[in-house]
Every structure is written in C-alpha cells, then in structure tokens.
C-alpha cells in the first residue's frame, strides 16, 4: 500500500523526514519497501488557463489553444479532445523537463 507523506501529515503532525519516518515504521510496525519522491524531474510546468480553442487548419486530430500563463499568452498545439475554454491546466512551457527527460521545445508543425 502506498501512503502519501503529505496526506499523513493531515492526521499526525510530523517533524521528521519521510526517510526517517520509513525507518521508524520499519523498526516498530511494518516494513517500508521504498520511499518515492514524485515530480523531482519535472521543471517549468505551470498552471495555464485556456482562453481559446480552434481546429488546426492542417491537421484533423489537433487543435490550437491559446493559453494564459500569467503575463504571457502561448499558442499551443494540442491533441486532447477533452479541453475546454476556462479550464486551468498544467502547461509545460518551452524549456520544461518532463518525466523520462522529455524536453519541451518550440517547433514548426505542418
């Protein structure tokens, strides 16, 4: 079973690191197999608000979205069909790093 350290802190005030907690649990209750840190390799992903969506003029399965990320508005090519104007979505800006080392770059598409 996986338990979030942050979720656990909602019930029990903790002033120790996740690694120390894992050690104490292993010694006194049940073995902790691993401590995972999620999102450590994610960089420059921000919250964006979708302002406009229109079909891509040269691709049937893509859409062009205008997304506000604070003071900038970005044009993003998107393949998702479940996006809507007004939604707040995770937005990987140019230069962002995603899990697996994927880097976001600016490119010409069609």
mmCIF file of the C-alpha atoms, coordinates in Angstrom:
data_MODEL
# 
_entry.id   MODEL 
# 
loop_
_atom_site.group_PDB 
_atom_site.id 
_atom_site.type_symbol 
_atom_site.label_atom_id 
_atom_site.label_alt_id 
_atom_site.label_comp_id 
_atom_site.label_asym_id 
_atom_site.label_entity_id 
_atom_site.label_seq_id 
_atom_site.pdbx_PDB_ins_code 
_atom_site.Cartn_x 
_atom_site.Cartn_y 
_atom_site.Cartn_z 
_atom_site.occupancy 
_atom_site.B_iso_or_equiv 
_atom_site.pdbx_formal_charge 
_atom_site.auth_seq_id 
_atom_site.auth_comp_id 
_atom_site.auth_asym_id 
_atom_site.auth_atom_id 
_atom_site.pdbx_PDB_model_num 
ATOM 1   C CA . UNK A 1 1   ? 0.000   0.000  0.000   1.00 0.00 ? 1   UNK A CA 1 
ATOM 2   C CA . UNK A 1 2   ? 1.259   3.496  -0.841  1.00 0.00 ? 2   UNK A CA 1 
ATOM 3   C CA . UNK A 1 3   ? 0.742   6.345  1.597   1.00 0.00 ? 3   UNK A CA 1 
ATOM 4   C CA . UNK A 1 4   ? 1.484   9.999  0.879   1.00 0.00 ? 4   UNK A CA 1 
ATOM 5   C CA . UNK A 1 5   ? 3.683   11.691 3.479   1.00 0.00 ? 5   UNK A CA 1 
ATOM 6   C CA . UNK A 1 6   ? 1.740   14.955 2.938   1.00 0.00 ? 6   UNK A CA 1 
ATOM 7   C CA . UNK A 1 7   ? -1.586  13.156 3.389   1.00 0.00 ? 7   UNK A CA 1 
ATOM 8   C CA . UNK A 1 8   ? -0.325  11.517 6.567   1.00 0.00 ? 8   UNK A CA 1 
ATOM 9   C CA . UNK A 1 9   ? 0.632   14.962 7.950   1.00 0.00 ? 9   UNK A CA 1 
ATOM 10  C CA . UNK A 1 10  ? -3.042  15.965 7.771   1.00 0.00 ? 10  UNK A CA 1 
ATOM 11  C CA . UNK A 1 11  ? -3.708  13.448 10.550  1.00 0.00 ? 11  UNK A CA 1 
ATOM 12  C CA . UNK A 1 12  ? -0.451  13.379 12.507  1.00 0.00 ? 12  UNK A CA 1 
ATOM 13  C CA . UNK A 1 13  ? 1.932   16.321 12.946  1.00 0.00 ? 13  UNK A CA 1 
ATOM 14  C CA . UNK A 1 14  ? 5.325   15.112 11.709  1.00 0.00 ? 14  UNK A CA 1 
ATOM 15  C CA . UNK A 1 15  ? 8.619   16.882 12.272  1.00 0.00 ? 15  UNK A CA 1 
ATOM 16  C CA . UNK A 1 16  ? 10.813  14.194 10.705  1.00 0.00 ? 16  UNK A CA 1 
ATOM 17  C CA . UNK A 1 17  ? 11.808  13.457 7.133   1.00 0.00 ? 17  UNK A CA 1 
ATOM 18  C CA . UNK A 1 18  ? 9.977   10.839 5.055   1.00 0.00 ? 18  UNK A CA 1 
ATOM 19  C CA . UNK A 1 19  ? 13.115  8.667  5.187   1.00 0.00 ? 19  UNK A CA 1 
ATOM 20  C CA . UNK A 1 20  ? 13.274  8.821  8.998   1.00 0.00 ? 20  UNK A CA 1 
ATOM 21  C CA . UNK A 1 21  ? 9.545   8.016  9.204   1.00 0.00 ? 21  UNK A CA 1 
ATOM 22  C CA . UNK A 1 22  ? 10.091  4.983  6.945   1.00 0.00 ? 22  UNK A CA 1 
ATOM 23  C CA . UNK A 1 23  ? 12.914  3.815  9.203   1.00 0.00 ? 23  UNK A CA 1 
ATOM 24  C CA . UNK A 1 24  ? 10.785  4.188  12.349  1.00 0.00 ? 24  UNK A CA 1 
ATOM 25  C CA . UNK A 1 25  ? 7.801   2.401  10.785  1.00 0.00 ? 25  UNK A CA 1 
ATOM 26  C CA . UNK A 1 26  ? 10.036  -0.459 9.664   1.00 0.00 ? 26  UNK A CA 1 
ATOM 27  C CA . UNK A 1 27  ? 11.507  -0.839 13.136  1.00 0.00 ? 27  UNK A CA 1 
ATOM 28  C CA . UNK A 1 28  ? 8.235   -0.595 15.073  1.00 0.00 ? 28  UNK A CA 1 
ATOM 29  C CA . UNK A 1 29  ? 5.324   -1.602 12.838  1.00 0.00 ? 29  UNK A CA 1 
ATOM 30  C CA . UNK A 1 30  ? 5.601   -2.780 9.249   1.00 0.00 ? 30  UNK A CA 1 
ATOM 31  C CA . UNK A 1 31  ? 8.382   -2.878 6.693   1.00 0.00 ? 31  UNK A CA 1 
ATOM 32  C CA . UNK A 1 32  ? 8.561   0.096  4.338   1.00 0.00 ? 32  UNK A CA 1 
ATOM 33  C CA . UNK A 1 33  ? 9.791   -1.175 0.983   1.00 0.00 ? 33  UNK A CA 1 
ATOM 34  C CA . UNK A 1 34  ? 10.601  2.194  -0.591  1.00 0.00 ? 34  UNK A CA 1 
ATOM 35  C CA . UNK A 1 35  ? 10.325  5.955  -0.240  1.00 0.00 ? 35  UNK A CA 1 
ATOM 36  C CA . UNK A 1 36  ? 9.490   7.611  -3.576  1.00 0.00 ? 36  UNK A CA 1 
ATOM 37  C CA . UNK A 1 37  ? 9.867   11.294 -4.398  1.00 0.00 ? 37  UNK A CA 1 
ATOM 38  C CA . UNK A 1 38  ? 7.483   12.188 -7.192  1.00 0.00 ? 38  UNK A CA 1 
ATOM 39  C CA . UNK A 1 39  ? 7.902   15.094 -9.566  1.00 0.00 ? 39  UNK A CA 1 
ATOM 40  C CA . UNK A 1 40  ? 11.590  15.670 -8.881  1.00 0.00 ? 40  UNK A CA 1 
ATOM 41  C CA . UNK A 1 41  ? 12.416  15.561 -12.598 1.00 0.00 ? 41  UNK A CA 1 
ATOM 42  C CA . UNK A 1 42  ? 9.568   17.926 -13.618 1.00 0.00 ? 42  UNK A CA 1 
ATOM 43  C CA . UNK A 1 43  ? 10.727  21.506 -14.247 1.00 0.00 ? 43  UNK A CA 1 
ATOM 44  C CA . UNK A 1 44  ? 8.939   24.605 -15.579 1.00 0.00 ? 44  UNK A CA 1 
ATOM 45  C CA . UNK A 1 45  ? 5.403   23.225 -15.600 1.00 0.00 ? 45  UNK A CA 1 
ATOM 46  C CA . UNK A 1 46  ? 2.954   25.986 -14.651 1.00 0.00 ? 46  UNK A CA 1 
ATOM 47  C CA . UNK A 1 47  ? -0.805  26.450 -14.353 1.00 0.00 ? 47  UNK A CA 1 
ATOM 48  C CA . UNK A 1 48  ? -2.300  27.811 -17.562 1.00 0.00 ? 48  UNK A CA 1 
ATOM 49  C CA . UNK A 1 49  ? -5.838  28.941 -18.336 1.00 0.00 ? 49  UNK A CA 1 
ATOM 50  C CA . UNK A 1 50  ? -7.306  28.042 -21.727 1.00 0.00 ? 50  UNK A CA 1 
ATOM 51  C CA . UNK A 1 51  ? -8.566  31.217 -23.402 1.00 0.00 ? 51  UNK A CA 1 
ATOM 52  C CA . UNK A 1 52  ? -9.451  29.955 -26.863 1.00 0.00 ? 52  UNK A CA 1 
ATOM 53  C CA . UNK A 1 53  ? -9.585  26.694 -28.811 1.00 0.00 ? 53  UNK A CA 1 
ATOM 54  C CA . UNK A 1 54  ? -9.868  26.298 -32.566 1.00 0.00 ? 54  UNK A CA 1 
ATOM 55  C CA . UNK A 1 55  ? -9.257  23.472 -35.024 1.00 0.00 ? 55  UNK A CA 1 
ATOM 56  C CA . UNK A 1 56  ? -5.801  23.145 -36.510 1.00 0.00 ? 56  UNK A CA 1 
ATOM 57  C CA . UNK A 1 57  ? -6.057  24.223 -40.169 1.00 0.00 ? 57  UNK A CA 1 
ATOM 58  C CA . UNK A 1 58  ? -3.837  21.405 -41.460 1.00 0.00 ? 58  UNK A CA 1 
ATOM 59  C CA . UNK A 1 59  ? -4.488  18.513 -39.088 1.00 0.00 ? 59  UNK A CA 1 
ATOM 60  C CA . UNK A 1 60  ? -7.817  16.836 -38.293 1.00 0.00 ? 60  UNK A CA 1 
ATOM 61  C CA . UNK A 1 61  ? -6.828  15.430 -34.904 1.00 0.00 ? 61  UNK A CA 1 
ATOM 62  C CA . UNK A 1 62  ? -5.126  18.540 -33.496 1.00 0.00 ? 62  UNK A CA 1 
ATOM 63  C CA . UNK A 1 63  ? -6.371  21.797 -32.010 1.00 0.00 ? 63  UNK A CA 1 
ATOM 64  C CA . UNK A 1 64  ? -4.763  25.186 -31.487 1.00 0.00 ? 64  UNK A CA 1 
ATOM 65  C CA . UNK A 1 65  ? -5.192  26.555 -27.991 1.00 0.00 ? 65  UNK A CA 1 
ATOM 66  C CA . UNK A 1 66  ? -4.382  29.994 -26.623 1.00 0.00 ? 66  UNK A CA 1 
ATOM 67  C CA . UNK A 1 67  ? -3.265  29.527 -23.033 1.00 0.00 ? 67  UNK A CA 1 
ATOM 68  C CA . UNK A 1 68  ? -2.577  32.267 -20.493 1.00 0.00 ? 68  UNK A CA 1 
ATOM 69  C CA . UNK A 1 69  ? 0.369   31.542 -18.192 1.00 0.00 ? 69  UNK A CA 1 
ATOM 70  C CA . UNK A 1 70  ? 0.418   34.739 -16.175 1.00 0.00 ? 70  UNK A CA 1 
ATOM 71  C CA . UNK A 1 71  ? 1.737   37.681 -18.171 1.00 0.00 ? 71  UNK A CA 1 
ATOM 72  C CA . UNK A 1 72  ? 2.264   35.609 -21.344 1.00 0.00 ? 72  UNK A CA 1 
ATOM 73  C CA . UNK A 1 73  ? -0.239  34.028 -23.716 1.00 0.00 ? 73  UNK A CA 1 
ATOM 74  C CA . UNK A 1 74  ? 1.021   30.956 -25.554 1.00 0.00 ? 74  UNK A CA 1 
ATOM 75  C CA . UNK A 1 75  ? -0.173  29.268 -28.720 1.00 0.00 ? 75  UNK A CA 1 
ATOM 76  C CA . UNK A 1 76  ? -0.105  25.520 -28.105 1.00 0.00 ? 76  UNK A CA 1 
ATOM 77  C CA . UNK A 1 77  ? -0.856  22.643 -30.464 1.00 0.00 ? 77  UNK A CA 1 
ATOM 78  C CA . UNK A 1 78  ? -2.879  20.070 -28.565 1.00 0.00 ? 78  UNK A CA 1 
ATOM 79  C CA . UNK A 1 79  ? -4.199  16.612 -29.383 1.00 0.00 ? 79  UNK A CA 1 
ATOM 80  C CA . UNK A 1 80  ? -6.548  16.377 -26.402 1.00 0.00 ? 80  UNK A CA 1 
ATOM 81  C CA . UNK A 1 81  ? -10.258 16.420 -27.191 1.00 0.00 ? 81  UNK A CA 1 
ATOM 82  C CA . UNK A 1 82  ? -11.386 16.941 -23.588 1.00 0.00 ? 82  UNK A CA 1 
ATOM 83  C CA . UNK A 1 83  ? -10.127 20.507 -23.116 1.00 0.00 ? 83  UNK A CA 1 
ATOM 84  C CA . UNK A 1 84  ? -12.498 23.453 -22.675 1.00 0.00 ? 84  UNK A CA 1 
ATOM 85  C CA . UNK A 1 85  ? -12.189 27.243 -22.564 1.00 0.00 ? 85  UNK A CA 1 
ATOM 86  C CA . UNK A 1 86  ? -11.788 28.413 -18.973 1.00 0.00 ? 86  UNK A CA 1 
ATOM 87  C CA . UNK A 1 87  ? -10.084 25.245 -17.733 1.00 0.00 ? 87  UNK A CA 1 
ATOM 88  C CA . UNK A 1 88  ? -6.922  25.562 -15.697 1.00 0.00 ? 88  UNK A CA 1 
ATOM 89  C CA . UNK A 1 89  ? -4.442  23.003 -16.947 1.00 0.00 ? 89  UNK A CA 1 
ATOM 90  C CA . UNK A 1 90  ? -0.819  22.013 -16.320 1.00 0.00 ? 90  UNK A CA 1 
ATOM 91  C CA . UNK A 1 91  ? 1.236   23.734 -19.020 1.00 0.00 ? 91  UNK A CA 1 
ATOM 92  C CA . UNK A 1 92  ? 4.783   22.752 -19.906 1.00 0.00 ? 92  UNK A CA 1 
ATOM 93  C CA . UNK A 1 93  ? 6.417   25.920 -21.247 1.00 0.00 ? 93  UNK A CA 1 
ATOM 94  C CA . UNK A 1 94  ? 9.341   25.944 -23.692 1.00 0.00 ? 94  UNK A CA 1 
ATOM 95  C CA . UNK A 1 95  ? 12.374  24.643 -21.820 1.00 0.00 ? 95  UNK A CA 1 
ATOM 96  C CA . UNK A 1 96  ? 10.319  22.452 -19.468 1.00 0.00 ? 96  UNK A CA 1 
ATOM 97  C CA . UNK A 1 97  ? 11.537  18.991 -18.499 1.00 0.00 ? 97  UNK A CA 1 
ATOM 98  C CA . UNK A 1 98  ? 9.023   16.163 -18.060 1.00 0.00 ? 98  UNK A CA 1 
ATOM 99  C CA . UNK A 1 99  ? 9.383   12.647 -16.608 1.00 0.00 ? 99  UNK A CA 1 
ATOM 100 C CA . UNK A 1 100 ? 11.804  10.498 -18.544 1.00 0.00 ? 100 UNK A CA 1 
ATOM 101 C CA . UNK A 1 101 ? 13.894  13.524 -19.534 1.00 0.00 ? 101 UNK A CA 1 
ATOM 102 C CA . UNK A 1 102 ? 11.488  14.762 -22.227 1.00 0.00 ? 102 UNK A CA 1 
ATOM 103 C CA . UNK A 1 103 ? 12.291  18.399 -23.081 1.00 0.00 ? 103 UNK A CA 1 
ATOM 104 C CA . UNK A 1 104 ? 9.687   20.811 -24.446 1.00 0.00 ? 104 UNK A CA 1 
ATOM 105 C CA . UNK A 1 105 ? 10.871  22.850 -27.427 1.00 0.00 ? 105 UNK A CA 1 
ATOM 106 C CA . UNK A 1 106 ? 9.307   25.272 -29.868 1.00 0.00 ? 106 UNK A CA 1 
ATOM 107 C CA . UNK A 1 107 ? 8.793   23.849 -33.371 1.00 0.00 ? 107 UNK A CA 1 
ATOM 108 C CA . UNK A 1 108 ? 7.057   24.496 -36.639 1.00 0.00 ? 108 UNK A CA 1 
ATOM 109 C CA . UNK A 1 109 ? 4.277   21.974 -37.243 1.00 0.00 ? 109 UNK A CA 1 
ATOM 110 C CA . UNK A 1 110 ? 2.994   21.440 -40.750 1.00 0.00 ? 110 UNK A CA 1 
# 
